[in-house]
Amino acid sequence: MAWLILVIAGVFETAWALLLKESDGLSRPWYTVAFVVCLTISMVLLGQALRTLPVGTAYAVWTGIGAAGAAIFGMVWLGEPRDALKLISLGLLIGGILGLRLSEG
């Protein structure tokens, strides 16, 4: 169950990163409120997952999901550049996340 909570926390981390971008420096109120809500949910869920998961593994997976999610959404919906090195790096990041999950059994 802790892993599921951690993945959901990572999804909310992706959301708050994207909302922070859309808030335009916290100057757009609705995006700013949504950012704070997603940030809070992400942190609360991370805290719950840390009750049973090792901090190093959980934190690396949480940030990895957020980083990969933000990069993928940025490329798909925000028109950010896609190049081979970026895509290979994302693949390595996702592979690292899966490796950490598998190492915990």
C-alpha positions as CSV (number, residue, x, y, z in Angstrom):
1,M,0.0,0.0,0.0
2,A,2.9,2.4,0.7
3,W,4.1,2.1,-2.8
4,L,0.7,3.0,-4.2
5,I,0.6,6.0,-1.9
6,L,4.1,7.0,-3.0
7,V,3.1,6.8,-6.7
8,I,0.0,8.9,-6.1
9,A,2.2,11.4,-4.2
10,G,4.5,11.5,-7.3
11,V,1.6,12.2,-9.6
12,F,0.6,15.1,-7.3
13,E,4.2,16.3,-7.4
14,T,4.0,16.3,-11.2
15,A,0.8,18.3,-11.0
16,W,2.2,20.9,-8.6
17,A,5.3,21.4,-10.8
18,L,3.1,22.0,-13.8
19,L,0.8,24.3,-11.9
20,L,3.7,26.3,-10.5
21,K,4.7,26.9,-14.1
22,E,1.2,28.0,-15.1
23,S,0.9,30.2,-12.0
24,D,3.4,32.6,-13.7
25,G,5.4,33.2,-10.6
26,L,2.4,32.7,-8.3
27,S,0.7,35.7,-9.9
28,R,-2.3,33.8,-11.2
29,P,-4.6,33.1,-8.2
30,W,-6.4,30.0,-9.4
31,Y,-3.2,28.3,-10.6
32,T,-1.5,29.3,-7.3
33,V,-4.3,27.8,-5.2
34,A,-4.3,24.6,-7.2
35,F,-0.5,24.5,-6.9
36,V,-0.7,24.8,-3.0
37,V,-3.4,22.1,-2.8
38,C,-1.4,19.7,-5.0
39,L,1.8,20.5,-3.1
40,T,0.1,19.8,0.2
41,I,-1.5,16.5,-0.9
42,S,1.8,15.4,-2.3
43,M,3.7,16.1,0.9
44,V,1.1,14.5,3.1
45,L,1.1,11.3,0.9
46,L,4.9,11.2,0.9
47,G,4.8,11.5,4.7
48,Q,2.4,8.5,4.8
49,A,4.6,6.4,2.5
50,L,7.7,7.2,4.6
51,R,6.0,5.5,7.6
52,T,7.1,2.1,6.1
53,L,9.5,2.8,3.1
54,P,13.1,3.8,3.5
55,V,13.6,7.6,3.1
56,G,16.3,7.4,0.4
57,T,14.3,5.0,-1.8
58,A,11.0,6.8,-1.3
59,Y,12.4,10.3,-1.8
60,A,14.2,9.2,-5.0
61,V,11.1,7.6,-6.4
62,W,8.9,10.5,-5.5
63,T,11.2,13.1,-7.1
64,G,11.8,10.8,-10.1
65,I,8.1,10.5,-10.8
66,G,7.7,14.2,-10.5
67,A,10.7,15.0,-12.7
68,A,9.8,12.4,-15.3
69,G,6.1,13.4,-15.3
70,A,6.8,17.1,-15.5
71,A,9.3,16.6,-18.4
72,I,6.8,14.3,-20.3
73,F,3.9,16.6,-19.8
74,G,6.1,19.6,-20.7
75,M,7.0,18.0,-24.0
76,V,3.5,16.7,-24.9
77,W,1.3,19.6,-23.8
78,L,3.6,22.6,-23.3
79,G,5.6,22.2,-26.5
80,E,8.9,21.9,-24.8
81,P,11.7,20.5,-27.0
82,R,12.2,16.8,-27.5
83,D,15.6,15.5,-28.5
84,A,17.3,12.1,-28.4
85,L,19.4,12.9,-25.3
86,K,16.4,14.1,-23.3
87,L,14.3,11.0,-24.3
88,I,17.2,8.7,-23.4
89,S,17.7,10.5,-20.1
90,L,14.0,10.1,-19.3
91,G,14.2,6.4,-20.1
92,L,17.1,6.0,-17.7
93,L,15.2,8.0,-15.0
94,I,12.2,5.7,-15.4
95,G,14.4,2.7,-15.4
96,G,16.0,3.9,-12.1
97,I,12.6,4.4,-10.5
98,L,11.6,0.8,-11.5
99,G,14.9,-0.5,-10.3
100,L,14.4,1.1,-6.9
101,R,10.9,-0.4,-6.7
102,L,12.2,-3.9,-7.6
103,S,15.0,-3.6,-5.1
104,E,12.6,-3.2,-2.2
105,G,10.7,-6.4,-3.0
